[in-house]
Amino acid sequence: MSQYANMNKSDLDEGQIRELEEFEVSQGPLSVLQQSVRNNTQVLISLRNNKKLLGRVKAFDRHANMVSLVS
């Protein structure tokens, strides 16, 4: 686990925040999206309006905003 995971983000400098975000993307729930981008595999995304979208994720950010190609 990252040494900064339990610290308040306001107490961290820019480099420490970047390291924490890299850890969260590589080890946390966003790692599923990262693997999908790397392997070009399909993911099933549940939208807020109870619809589902099947596609390949091309990019995403830490807020789970995504760019995907529907297939």
C-alpha positions in Angstrom: 0.0 0.0 0.0 1.2 3.5 -0.8 2.7 5.3 2.2 0.4 8.3 1.4 -2.9 6.4 1.2 -4.0 7.4 4.7 -2.8 11.0 4.6 -4.9 14.0 3.9 -4.2 15.2 0.3 -3.9 18.8 1.5 -0.8 17.7 3.5 0.9 16.2 0.4 3.0 18.0 -2.2 2.5 17.7 -6.0 4.9 14.8 -6.4 3.4 12.8 -3.5 -0.1 13.3 -4.9 1.1 12.1 -8.3 2.6 9.0 -6.7 -0.6 8.3 -4.7 -2.7 8.6 -7.9 -0.4 6.2 -9.8 -0.7 3.7 -6.9 -4.5 4.0 -6.9 -4.7 3.5 -10.7 -2.3 0.5 -10.7 -3.7 -1.2 -7.5 -7.2 0.0 -6.9 -10.5 -0.4 -8.7 -9.3 1.7 -11.7 -6.7 -1.0 -12.4 -9.5 -2.9 -14.2 -9.9 0.0 -16.6 -6.1 0.3 -17.0 -5.8 -3.4 -17.9 -8.6 -2.9 -20.4 -6.8 0.0 -22.1 -3.5 -2.0 -22.2 -5.1 -5.2 -23.5 -7.7 -3.6 -25.7 -10.4 -5.8 -24.1 -14.1 -5.1 -23.8 -15.7 -3.9 -20.6 -19.4 -3.7 -19.7 -20.1 -0.2 -18.2 -23.3 0.4 -16.3 -24.5 4.0 -16.8 -26.5 6.1 -14.3 -29.7 5.7 -16.4 -29.6 1.9 -15.9 -28.4 1.3 -19.4 -25.3 -0.7 -20.2 -22.5 0.0 -22.7 -20.2 -2.7 -24.0 -17.0 -1.4 -25.6 -13.3 -0.9 -25.5 -11.9 1.8 -23.2 -9.4 4.0 -25.0 -8.7 6.4 -22.2 -9.9 7.4 -18.7 -9.0 9.7 -15.8 -9.1 9.5 -12.1 -12.7 10.6 -12.0 -13.7 7.6 -14.3 -14.5 9.9 -17.2 -14.0 7.6 -20.2 -13.5 7.6 -23.9 -14.7 4.3 -25.3 -15.3 2.7 -28.7 -18.6 0.9 -28.8 -18.3 -2.5 -30.4 
